[in-house]
Amino acid sequence: MTSLLELVGVALAAFCVWLTVRIIARQEIWAKRTAVGIVAGLPVAYILGFGVACRAIAVPLGGTVKPVPIMDIYLPIGAVAADRDTKAASAIRWYMRIWTPPQGCVLIPSGRGRYIGVFPHNP
């Protein structure tokens, strides 16, 4: 898994260098549009990826719920979701419930070694 992440990281860095050369040296319009699309699309991909990750790590009720290290990527979202009194936290928990199977539980890191569990059918 580590070597795959390293390979993806190197490929992404090479792509960024190549795109930067296209933008600066050749001043190609399509390269500028591609860069803007990538930068604008990253937050959308992050949020959508969070939903998919919730689906992937969901554990059936009654099973052993353990923290999954890959979910540390979503610590900022978990920290917001841990605050019970905000609309943003409610929206995040609602989004997690959409992606979690009906009889499943998701455990998300919320900072400093704490985790929050979301059960799909609880208010």
ZALUMZA-597126 format. One line per field, with one value per atom (N, C-alpha, C, O): x, y, z; residue number from 1. Coordinates in steps of 0.001 Angstrom, whole numbers. Atoms other than C-alpha are relative to their C-alpha. Layout:
REM residues N
u = X, ... .
v = Y, ... .
w = Z, ... .
pos = NUM, ... .
END
This chain:
REM residues 123
u = 827, 0, 865, 561, -884, 2839, 657, 756, -661, 4603, -990, -601, 1009, 1352, -212, -297, 144, 910, 1220, 1087, -1212, 4527, -11, 352, 73, 4033, -1000, -723, 1008, 878, 528, 286, -585, 2699, 1028, 1039, -1007, 5591, -671, -273, 712, 3204, -717, -730, 669, 1228, 996, 718, -1032, 4403, 492, 674, -450, 5561, -1060, -732, 1083, 2153, -56, -252, 25, 2244, 1144, 946, -1141, 5715, -280, -57, 306, 4644, -1053, -910, 1060, 1493, 514, 135, -578, 3443, 848, 803, -797, 5851, -916, -631, 952, 2909, -611, -824, 624, 1393, 1006, 698, -964, 4553, 739, 778, -844, 6711, -808, -462, 756, 4107, -1279, -1885, 1200, 1219, -1232, -1952, 1135, -1349, -1258, -1235, 1263, -4953, -561, -1043, 567, -6024, 704, 82, -739, -3271, -461, -579, 505, -4495, -1373, -1650, 1339, -8056, 71, -694, -168, -6903, 451, -51, -483, -5027, -1116, -1246, 1123, -8065, -1010, -1526, 935, -10292, 483, -310, -557, -7963, -96, -522, 31, -7693, -1435, -1693, 1400, -11460, -636, -1553, 585, -12205, 511, -119, -555, -10013, -928, -1103, 920, -12468, -1202, -1665, 1134, -15299, 419, -316, -498, -13203, 248, 30, -254, -12250, -1298, -1346, 1289, -15882, -614, -1107, 548, -17023, 804, 237, -845, -14057, -303, -183, 385, -15137, -1207, -1240, 1180, -18500, 342, -138, -410, -16930, 806, 648, -781, -14484, -906, -661, 962, -17392, -653, -835, 600, -18992, 1002, 636, -1008, -15725, 344, 623, -417, -14975, -1166, -955, 1173, -18532, 43, 341, 5, -18797, -1432, -2121, 1358, -22061, -175, 755, 294, -23725, 221, -161, -321, -22575, 1411, 1938, -1377, -19160, 982, 581, -1040, -15876, 335, 769, -286, -15456, 1381, 1603, -1362, -11781, 354, -163, -454, -10094, 778, 1560, -700, -8838, 979, 553, -993, -5551, -205, 110, 174, -6439, -1006, -971, 1000, -9334, 597, -91, -644, -6825, 61, 211, 45, -6924, -1202, -1149, 1243, -10429, -146, -1262, 36, -9496, -681, -1443, 703, -10647, -1524, -2238, 1446, -14100, -504, -1563, 386, -14238, -10, -857, -42, -13267, -1225, -1766, 1206, -16139, -1230, -2133, 1156, -18563, -121, -1214, 34, -17619, -735, -1225, 717, -19154, -1490, -1931, 1407, -22816, -950, -2107, 932, -24249, -9, -686, -62, -23476, -742, -937, 658, -25278, 973, 591, -1010, -22028, 184, 303, -142, -21679, -1200, -1044, 1204, -25268, 36, -356, -83, -24680, 1001, 745, -1003, -21540, -528, -361, 559, -23262, -1104, -1225, 1029, -26200, 650, 187, -710, -23773, 606, 592, -551, -22083, -1101, -880, 1110, -25473, -477, -906, 391, -26265, 889, 409, -959, -23126, 152, 667, -154, -23253, -1152, -2303, 1073, -25190, -1011, -672, 1064, -28510, 344, -62, -341, -27112, 1496, 2126, -1444, -23596, 375, -466, -551, -21394, 1307, 2049, -1236, -18576, 716, 80, -815, -15748, 960, 1776, -776, -14116, 873, 394, -838, -11125, -460, -823, 420, -11986, 1077, 820, -1126, -8594, 445, -367, -623, -6218, -355, -615, 268, -6853, -1456, -1777, 1432, -10634, -646, -176, 747, -13108, -1481, -1947, 1456, -16777, -568, -74, 683, -19052, -1328, -2055, 1271, -21965, -796, -339, 923, -24873, -1067, -1646, 848, -27066, -1413, -1967, 1413, -30494, -223, -1344, 169, -29815, -205, 318, 195, -30954, 1254, 1263 .
v = -1195, 0, 1250, 2229, -1158, 2364, 276, 1430, -205, 1805, 535, 1303, -523, 2474, 1492, 2264, -1423, 5801, 797, 1920, -672, 6691, 158, 1215, -54, 5876, 1054, 1808, -1011, 7993, 1399, 2327, -1290, 10848, 465, 1635, -354, 10769, 330, 1282, -279, 10609, 1348, 2088, -1291, 13563, 1157, 2180, -1044, 15605, 195, 1330, -99, 14818, 689, 1510, -646, 15821, 1492, 2295, -1424, 19112, 767, 1883, -646, 19940, 151, 1219, -44, 19076, 1063, 1812, -981, 21193, 1423, 2346, -1321, 24113, 465, 1637, -342, 24019, 398, 1361, -341, 24042, 1376, 2122, -1294, 27049, 1141, 2150, -1101, 29137, 145, 1231, -95, 28295, 159, 975, -15, 27716, 813, 1105, -793, 29687, -544, 182, 654, 27205, 179, -22, -270, 28031, -1270, -1223, 1237, 24405, -401, -972, 345, 23960, 861, 377, -883, 26977, -453, -475, 473, 25693, -1309, -1523, 1264, 22254, 247, -388, -312, 23731, 578, 211, -573, 25773, -1089, -1121, 1094, 22702, -937, -1406, 874, 20619, 657, 25, -704, 23255, 144, -9, -148, 23839, -1350, -1424, 1317, 20115, -739, -1703, 703, 19094, -15, -1072, 72, 20144, -905, -1600, 868, 18380, -1463, -2289, 1374, 15220, -435, -1598, 305, 15398, -380, -1373, 274, 15531, -1285, -2107, 1235, 12826, -1217, -2278, 1090, 10675, -360, -1521, 260, 11042, -921, -1850, 858, 9508, -1421, -2378, 1323, 6627, -715, -1919, 603, 6048, -469, -1515, 430, 5919, -1315, -2198, 1242, 3231, -1153, -2268, 1059, 1292, -514, -1703, 434, 1208, -330, -682, 272, 714, -1427, -2373, 1294, -2137, -310, 570, 340, -4024, 177, -57, -138, -3296, -1338, -2387, 1227, -5816, -474, -1321, 361, -6116, 849, 1763, -760, -4801, 1238, 1138, -1264, -1145, 462, 745, -432, -176, 1190, 1308, -1106, 3004, -529, -1473, 356, 2730, 1139, 2282, -1064, 4639, 881, 2070, -800, 5780, 1127, 2125, -1040, 7799, 1236, 2246, -1189, 10160, 1134, 2299, -1020, 11975, 917, 2105, -751, 13102, 561, 817, -574, 14429, 1367, 1614, -1293, 17993, -141, 574, 211, 16727, -601, -214, 609, 14570, 991, 909, -1013, 17512, 902, 1289, -818, 19568, -810, -289, 850, 16642, -298, -602, 296, 16130, 1074, 803, -1080, 19493, -195, -67, 374, 18621, 1172, 957, -1121, 22135, 848, 1875, -836, 23424, -645, -1860, 511, 23101, -772, -1741, 709, 22052, -1427, -2364, 1334, 19127, -873, -2052, 753, 18077, -412, -1525, 306, 18255, -1118, -1996, 1050, 16113, -1339, -2351, 1264, 13488, -518, -1727, 403, 13467, -622, -1648, 520, 12944, -1372, -2255, 1299, 10096, -1061, -2201, 960, 8449, -431, -1570, 353, 8565, -1125, -2059, 956, 6580, -1264, -2268, 1162, 4182, -968, -541, 979, 935, 71, 543, -119, 661, -605, -57, 630, -1654, 81, -921, -154, -226, 1168, 1989, -1067, 2069, 455, -346, -566, 4390, 717, 1429, -633, 5561, 965, 552, -1048, 8863, 705, 1012, -726, 10556, 1443, 2095, -1379, 13872, 824, 1958, -742, 14892, -476, -914, 360, 14144, -1410, -1631, 1380, 10418, -324, -1442, 237, 10823, -363, 20, 417, 9300, 217, 190, -51, 9783, -1148, -1469, 1067, 6962, 496, 1189, -406, 7516, -1249, -2115, 1084, 5115, 566, 1607, -590, 5623, 358, 1332, -238, 5477, 715, 749, -813, 7578, 1459, 1878, -1416, 11223, 808, 2014 .
w = 0, 0, 0, -682, -81, 858, -1342, -1758, 1295, -2453, -1041, -1921, 917, -4322, 235, -721, -311, -2506, -450, -936, 459, -3254, -1512, -2029, 1463, -6931, -464, -1397, 349, -7102, 304, -468, -351, -5351, -1014, -1397, 1007, -7806, -1329, -2001, 1250, -10769, 58, -925, -160, -9415, -70, -695, 55, -8907, -1432, -1872, 1391, -12454, -859, -1715, 752, -13835, 286, -627, -368, -11918, -655, -1136, 656, -13253, -1489, -2060, 1432, -16800, -305, -1271, 221, -16528, 232, -490, -257, -15040, -1184, -1556, 1183, -17990, -1151, -1862, 1056, -20383, 219, -736, -304, -18609, -166, -800, -20, -18194, -1331, -1909, 1181, -21179, -1289, -2144, 1251, -23854, 65, -965, -243, -22350, -739, -1424, 649, -23569, 850, 2065, -682, -22687, 644, 1775, -544, -22197, 1294, 2190, -1212, -19590, 1174, 2300, -1065, -17621, 462, 1661, -364, -17726, 776, 1717, -712, -16633, 1439, 2367, -1348, -13662, 861, 2029, -747, -12607, 352, 1469, -256, -12944, 1090, 1907, -1031, -10806, 1368, 2335, -1288, -8066, 503, 1697, -412, -8056, 320, 1137, -201, -8167, 1222, 1657, -1157, -5219, 1211, 1817, -1144, -2482, -259, 646, 348, -4299, 89, 629, -61, -4678, 1443, 1783, -1413, -977, 709, 1434, -642, 164, -548, 224, 574, -2268, 459, 722, -482, -1234, 1441, 1834, -1390, 2386, 59, 865, 36, 1575, -409, 198, 463, -313, 1087, 1288, -1082, 2555, 1141, 1742, -1030, 5020, -396, 443, 484, 2883, 99, 470, 17, 2634, 1391, 1549, -1334, 6371, 920, 2080, -837, 7631, 533, -196, -681, 10125, 403, 919, -415, 10722, 1506, 2278, -1422, 14061, 691, 172, -722, 16629, -297, 423, 320, 14955, 785, 1506, -685, 16291, -812, -1959, 669, 15401, 443, 1621, -299, 15186, -887, -1998, 842, 13937, -1210, -1095, 1227, 10363, -303, -463, 159, 9819, -1236, -1191, 1216, 6287, 207, -511, -255, 7718, 666, 814, -557, 9345, -1021, -654, 1060, 6007, 226, -94, -186, 6959, 1411, 1863, -1347, 10413, 46, 980, -67, 9569, -39, 663, 67, 8648, 1305, 1799, -1266, 11781, 1147, 2037, -1057, 13968, -68, 968, 138, 12566, 396, 1050, -308, 12877, 1490, 1967, -1432, 16540, 795, 1891, -673, 17471, -267, -1409, 167, 18051, -209, -571, -10, 18067, -1271, -1309, 1200, 14570, -1161, -1202, 1201, 11281, -875, -1530, 788, 9606, 519, -270, -587, 12026, -351, -672, 366, 11371, -1468, -1815, 1425, 7624, -269, -1093, 189, 7856, 482, -200, -494, 9998, -920, -1119, 954, 7563, -1240, -1738, 1178, 4653, 292, -566, -378, 6536, 37, -371, -87, 7145, -1386, -1571, 1370, 3426, -520, -1163, 549, 2639, 844, 351, -866, 5599, -235, -331, 180, 5091, 1150, 2235, -1006, 7024, 1359, 2384, -1275, 9699, 248, 587, -153, 9930, 886, 1253, -827, 11979, -625, -1195, 528, 10939, 1143, 1920, -1019, 13207, -695, -1519, 653, 12196, 1042, 2133, -957, 13875, 150, -829, -225, 15493, 698, 1103, -550, 16884, 1361, 2176, -1280, 19768, 464, 1647, -352, 19669, 260, 662, -201, 19907, -1333, -2405, 1188, 17489, 253, 1392, -126, 16777, -809, -1891, 704, 15790, -507, 205, 574, 13499, -349, -1094, 287, 13417, -923, -612, 1018, 10358, 429, -81, -296, 11992, 1334, 1840, -1216, 15113, -412, -1444, 353, 15119, 217, -30 .
pos = 1, 1, 1, 1, 2, 2, 2, 2, 3, 3, 3, 3, 4, 4, 4, 4, 5, 5, 5, 5, 6, 6, 6, 6, 7, 7, 7, 7, 8, 8, 8, 8, 9, 9, 9, 9, 10, 10, 10, 10, 11, 11, 11, 11, 12, 12, 12, 12, 13, 13, 13, 13, 14, 14, 14, 14, 15, 15, 15, 15, 16, 16, 16, 16, 17, 17, 17, 17, 18, 18, 18, 18, 19, 19, 19, 19, 20, 20, 20, 20, 21, 21, 21, 21, 22, 22, 22, 22, 23, 23, 23, 23, 24, 24, 24, 24, 25, 25, 25, 25, 26, 26, 26, 26, 27, 27, 27, 27, 28, 28, 28, 28, 29, 29, 29, 29, 30, 30, 30, 30, 31, 31, 31, 31, 32, 32, 32, 32, 33, 33, 33, 33, 34, 34, 34, 34, 35, 35, 35, 35, 36, 36, 36, 36, 37, 37, 37, 37, 38, 38, 38, 38, 39, 39, 39, 39, 40, 40, 40, 40, 41, 41, 41, 41, 42, 42, 42, 42, 43, 43, 43, 43, 44, 44, 44, 44, 45, 45, 45, 45, 46, 46, 46, 46, 47, 47, 47, 47, 48, 48, 48, 48, 49, 49, 49, 49, 50, 50, 50, 50, 51, 51, 51, 51, 52, 52, 52, 52, 53, 53, 53, 53, 54, 54, 54, 54, 55, 55, 55, 55, 56, 56, 56, 56, 57, 57, 57, 57, 58, 58, 58, 58, 59, 59, 59, 59, 60, 60, 60, 60, 61, 61, 61, 61, 62, 62, 62, 62, 63, 63, 63, 63, 64, 64, 64, 64, 65, 65, 65, 65, 66, 66, 66, 66, 67, 67, 67, 67, 68, 68, 68, 68, 69, 69, 69, 69, 70, 70, 70, 70, 71, 71, 71, 71, 72, 72, 72, 72, 73, 73, 73, 73, 74, 74, 74, 74, 75, 75, 75, 75, 76, 76, 76, 76, 77, 77, 77, 77, 78, 78, 78, 78, 79, 79, 79, 79, 80, 80, 80, 80, 81, 81, 81, 81, 82, 82, 82, 82, 83, 83, 83, 83, 84, 84, 84, 84, 85, 85, 85, 85, 86, 86, 86, 86, 87, 87, 87, 87, 88, 88, 88, 88, 89, 89, 89, 89, 90, 90, 90, 90, 91, 91, 91, 91, 92, 92, 92, 92, 93, 93, 93, 93, 94, 94, 94, 94, 95, 95, 95, 95, 96, 96, 96, 96, 97, 97, 97, 97, 98, 98, 98, 98, 99, 99, 99, 99, 100, 100, 100, 100, 101, 101, 101, 101, 102, 102, 102, 102, 103, 103, 103, 103, 104, 104, 104, 104, 105, 105, 105, 105, 106, 106, 106, 106, 107, 107, 107, 107, 108, 108, 108, 108, 109, 109, 109, 109, 110, 110, 110, 110, 111, 111, 111, 111, 112, 112, 112, 112, 113, 113, 113, 113, 114, 114, 114, 114, 115, 115, 115, 115, 116, 116, 116, 116, 117, 117, 117, 117, 118, 118, 118, 118, 119, 119, 119, 119, 120, 120, 120, 120, 121, 121, 121, 121, 122, 122, 122, 122, 123, 123, 123, 123 .
END
